[in-house]
Amino acid sequence: MMAFCMEMEVLRTCLADLPPVPLKGLDLLGQSGNPSPQAIERETLREAVLELMAYTDACTRSLHRLRDLRPVPLAFPLVEWVL
């Protein structure tokens, strides 16, 4: 009998091991803590905001796609279901 089970801790560890996404806005925050918009070039600030908005939109789309996934039937019968 073969079963696949991914426990929450295994999934959490797997996701925690992913490298962080390099975003310009996070780099700007990391450089000076809480920079004022006047201290940053306008084009750099614009690029950072647009990148953050695109990343947020991509995460939202991914979340909706994951939520709408249909279950995948297994290729072999599970004996426990018969009981």
N, C-alpha and C positions, 0 to 999 in steps of 0.2 A: 504494500500500500504506500502510495507516494502522495505527499501533500505539500503545497507551497503556502507558507505563511510568513508574512513580513510583519514583525512586531513594530510597535510605535517607536521603541528605542532604537531599533536598527534603522528605521527610516529617518529618525531625527539625527542619528550619527552620520548617515549618508549625506543628508542635506547640510549639516554643519561642516562637513569636509569640503564642500564646494568653495572655490575661491570667490572672493567678493568681486562684484562688477565695478570696474574702474569708471567712475563718473566725474566729470569736471567739477560739478557743484560740490561733491564731497571733498575733492582735492582742494578747492578754494576754502572750504570750511576748515580743513585740516591744517592749512598753512597759517592761518591767523586766528583760529578759534571762531570769532564772530565778525567777519569783515563787514565794513560799511559799503553800500553800493557805490559810493563816490570813490572809494579806494581801488575799485576794480574797473578795468577798461570796459566800456559799454559792449563791445563786440564779444569779449570773453564772457561777460555776464549773460548776454543773450544766448550764446552757444550753450552755456551751462544750464540755463533754464529750459531751453528747447530739448536738450538731451534728457533732462530729468522728466519732462512731460512725456517724451517718447517712450522712455523706460517705464513710466507709470502706466501708460496706455498698453504697452506690450504685456506687462504683468497682468493687467485687468483682462486682456483678451485671452491670455493663457489660462487664467483662473476660470473664465467662462467655458473655455474648451474642455478643461479637466472636469468641470462640474457636469457637462453634458455628455461625457463619455458613457457609452453603453457597456454593460457587463460583457466580458469575454467568456464564452463557455469553455470549459476544460475539454481536452481531447480524450480524457479517460474518465470512466465513471468513479464516483466516490462511494464506497461501500457504506459509509456512515449514513448517507441519506436514505438508504433502504430501511434502516432500523427505524 
